Amino acid sequence: MPAYELPEEFCIAIKGHNGWSNNGEHFAKYALAVSFEAINKDIPIYVPFSILVEAEVETEIEQEIETEIEISDMT
């Protein structure tokens, strides 16, 4: 599909099938790989993604610290 036909936003869904848990208590592991090819190399793609990833990692670290503090307060 040519890039000019892509929508501004799109979603990707993982759909369960027979054999998967139907009660919602279990998680399925999956991976998604995406590649981009740019004719002009001036498309700023790395920085926006790296900012999102760094923000998510910092949030996870903060949550771990908060959990550790809550546990240590209980003893």
C-alpha positions in Angstrom: 0.0 0.0 0.0 1.5 3.4 -0.9 2.2 5.6 2.1 -0.2 8.3 0.8 -3.1 5.8 1.2 -2.3 5.0 4.8 -4.8 6.5 7.4 -3.5 9.0 9.9 -4.0 6.4 12.7 -4.4 2.7 12.7 -4.7 -0.2 15.2 -3.5 -3.7 15.3 -5.4 -6.3 17.3 -4.6 -9.7 18.6 -7.6 -12.0 18.4 -7.8 -15.2 20.5 -8.7 -18.6 19.0 -9.9 -21.9 20.3 -7.5 -23.2 22.9 -6.8 -19.8 24.4 -8.2 -18.9 27.8 -11.6 -17.4 27.6 -11.9 -16.0 31.1 -9.4 -13.1 30.7 -7.2 -14.1 33.5 -4.3 -15.3 31.3 -2.1 -13.2 29.1 -0.7 -14.2 25.7 2.8 -13.2 24.8 3.4 -11.9 21.3 5.8 -9.6 19.4 5.3 -7.1 16.7 8.0 -5.9 14.4 7.6 -2.9 12.2 10.0 -1.5 9.6 10.1 1.8 7.8 11.7 2.6 4.5 12.2 6.2 3.7 13.3 7.6 0.3 14.4 10.9 1.9 16.4 10.3 5.0 15.0 13.5 6.7 12.0 11.9 8.4 12.3 12.3 12.1 11.2 8.8 13.3 13.8 7.8 15.9 13.4 10.7 18.4 9.5 10.5 18.9 9.8 6.7 19.5 12.7 6.9 21.8 10.9 9.6 23.9 7.9 7.3 24.3 10.0 4.3 25.2 12.1 6.3 27.8 8.9 7.7 29.3 7.4 4.2 29.7 10.6 2.8 31.2 10.7 5.7 33.7 7.1 5.0 34.6 7.8 1.4 35.3 10.8 2.3 37.5 8.7 4.8 39.5 6.0 2.1 40.0 8.6 -0.4 41.3 9.9 2.2 43.7 6.5 3.0 45.0 5.7 -0.7 45.5 9.0 -1.2 47.4 8.1 1.8 49.6 4.6 0.4 50.3 6.0 -3.0 51.2 8.7 -1.6 53.5 6.1 0.5 55.3 4.2 -2.6 56.2 7.0 -4.2 58.1 
